[in-house]
Amino acid sequence: MKLLCLDIPQPGASLEKYQPHMLDEVRHTWGLYKSGIVRDIYFRQDRPGVAIIAECDSVEAARKVLREFPLAQAGLIDWDVIPLGPFANWEALFSPGNA
């Protein structure tokens, strides 16, 4: 299952509080990337943070993995996990009257 995972900074979180955890955070993310769980990762452009495209068996499995991130372990972030599915409406674009 493909999932969009958006970090949620917790009250009191700041870039200064993130700093002591960042090397471990990057190492942890790299391990998940090598294992195929993290498929893509992007910096958010609207605020500091990340958007991860993950591959897991379920939303709960993804939440379990995300809780292991060092920033999550430190209580600095939580995650919004959005399950994604294939766009199944392509045929509607080609139906009579839409040309």
Buried (B, 14 or more C-beta within 10 A) or exposed (E): EBBBBBBEBBEEBEEEBBEEBEEBBEEBBEEBBEEEBBEEBEEEEEEEBBBBBBBBEEBEBBBEBBEEBBBBBBEBBBBEBEEEEEEEEEEEEEEEEEE
